[in-house]
């Protein structure tokens, strides 16, 4: 009985990191779709969104999923998604 709770906690932690890993590509796809719709952004805003999107992908590939999600969220906020 005592081993059950640490095991459940470990599974919860592993599940949440996997969820972040799969969340990043979904966010990148949303950003790409919004960019393809030619959003009404200034050139500076568009450049910033593209920079954040690229940075988010690099963080995802480096295994820094929370940082990737946070970075991609900034781009999505600028795009209104």
C-alpha contacts under 8 A as a table, 3 or more apart, distances in Angstrom:
res1	aa1	res2	aa2	distance
1	X	4	X	5.43
1	X	5	X	7.83
2	X	5	X	6.44
2	X	6	X	7.85
3	X	6	X	5.80
3	X	7	X	6.27
4	X	7	X	5.22
4	X	8	X	6.15
5	X	8	X	5.03
5	X	9	X	6.10
6	X	9	X	4.98
6	X	10	X	6.11
7	X	10	X	5.12
7	X	11	X	6.22
8	X	11	X	5.08
8	X	12	X	6.16
9	X	12	X	5.07
9	X	13	X	6.33
10	X	13	X	5.21
10	X	14	X	6.27
11	X	14	X	5.15
11	X	15	X	6.01
12	X	15	X	5.10
12	X	16	X	6.18
13	X	16	X	5.26
13	X	17	X	6.43
14	X	17	X	5.36
14	X	18	X	6.32
15	X	18	X	5.15
15	X	19	X	6.17
16	X	19	X	4.94
16	X	20	X	6.42
17	X	20	X	5.17
17	X	21	X	6.32
17	X	65	X	7.61
18	X	21	X	4.96
18	X	22	X	6.41
19	X	22	X	5.31
19	X	23	X	6.06
20	X	23	X	4.88
20	X	24	X	6.50
20	X	65	X	5.60
20	X	66	X	6.51
20	X	69	X	7.26
21	X	24	X	5.90
21	X	25	X	7.79
21	X	60	X	7.09
21	X	63	X	7.68
21	X	65	X	5.65
22	X	25	X	6.05
22	X	26	X	6.95
23	X	26	X	5.29
23	X	27	X	6.33
23	X	69	X	7.23
24	X	27	X	5.16
24	X	28	X	6.21
24	X	56	X	7.70
24	X	57	X	7.58
24	X	60	X	6.57
24	X	65	X	6.98
24	X	68	X	6.55
24	X	69	X	5.77
24	X	72	X	7.61
25	X	28	X	4.98
25	X	29	X	6.10
25	X	57	X	7.95
26	X	29	X	5.11
26	X	30	X	6.34
27	X	30	X	5.07
27	X	31	X	6.26
27	X	69	X	7.63
27	X	72	X	6.54
27	X	73	X	7.77
27	X	76	X	7.88
28	X	31	X	5.10
28	X	32	X	6.12
28	X	53	X	6.67
28	X	56	X	7.91
28	X	57	X	7.41
28	X	72	X	7.04
29	X	32	X	5.05
29	X	33	X	6.12
30	X	33	X	5.16
30	X	34	X	6.19
30	X	76	X	7.88
30	X	81	X	7.93
31	X	34	X	5.10
31	X	35	X	6.11
31	X	53	X	7.33
31	X	75	X	7.31
31	X	76	X	6.25
31	X	79	X	7.68
32	X	35	X	5.08
32	X	36	X	6.18
33	X	36	X	5.13
33	X	37	X	6.63
34	X	37	X	5.29
34	X	38	X	7.20
34	X	39	X	6.81
34	X	79	X	7.06
35	X	38	X	5.46
35	X	39	X	6.18
36	X	39	X	7.88
39	X	79	X	7.21
41	X	44	X	7.88
41	X	45	X	5.69
41	X	46	X	5.84
42	X	45	X	5.11
42	X	46	X	6.11
43	X	46	X	5.10
43	X	47	X	6.12
44	X	47	X	5.13
44	X	48	X	6.20
45	X	48	X	5.01
45	X	49	X	6.16
45	X	78	X	7.63
46	X	49	X	5.14
46	X	50	X	6.20
47	X	50	X	5.14
47	X	51	X	6.09
48	X	51	X	4.98
48	X	52	X	6.10
48	X	75	X	7.69
49	X	52	X	5.12
49	X	53	X	6.06
49	X	75	X	4.90
49	X	76	X	7.94
49	X	78	X	7.02
49	X	79	X	7.75
50	X	53	X	5.06
50	X	54	X	6.19
50	X	75	X	7.81
51	X	54	X	5.22
51	X	55	X	6.08
52	X	55	X	5.00
52	X	56	X	5.95
52	X	71	X	6.05
52	X	72	X	6.27
52	X	74	X	7.30
52	X	75	X	5.80
53	X	56	X	5.08
53	X	57	X	6.33
53	X	71	X	7.48
53	X	72	X	5.84
53	X	75	X	6.49
54	X	57	X	5.16
54	X	58	X	6.30
55	X	58	X	5.09
55	X	59	X	6.19
55	X	68	X	7.51
55	X	71	X	7.24
56	X	59	X	5.13
56	X	60	X	6.13
56	X	67	X	7.49
56	X	68	X	4.39
56	X	69	X	6.98
56	X	71	X	5.47
56	X	72	X	5.44
57	X	60	X	5.00
57	X	61	X	6.20
57	X	68	X	6.80
58	X	61	X	5.13
58	X	62	X	6.19
58	X	68	X	7.82
59	X	62	X	4.97
59	X	63	X	6.34
59	X	64	X	5.11
59	X	65	X	6.56
59	X	67	X	6.63
59	X	68	X	5.08
60	X	63	X	5.16
60	X	64	X	5.51
60	X	65	X	5.18
60	X	67	X	7.99
60	X	68	X	5.42
61	X	64	X	7.48
64	X	67	X	5.56
64	X	68	X	6.14
65	X	68	X	4.83
65	X	69	X	6.05
66	X	69	X	5.08
66	X	70	X	6.16
67	X	70	X	5.09
67	X	71	X	6.09
68	X	71	X	5.13
68	X	72	X	6.02
69	X	72	X	5.18
69	X	73	X	6.01
70	X	73	X	5.07
70	X	74	X	6.63
71	X	74	X	5.34
71	X	75	X	6.84
72	X	75	X	5.13
72	X	76	X	6.22
73	X	76	X	4.98
73	X	77	X	6.04
74	X	77	X	5.12
74	X	78	X	6.37
75	X	78	X	5.17
75	X	79	X	6.34
76	X	79	X	4.96
76	X	80	X	6.05
76	X	81	X	5.05
77	X	80	X	4.95
77	X	81	X	5.84
78	X	81	X	7.76
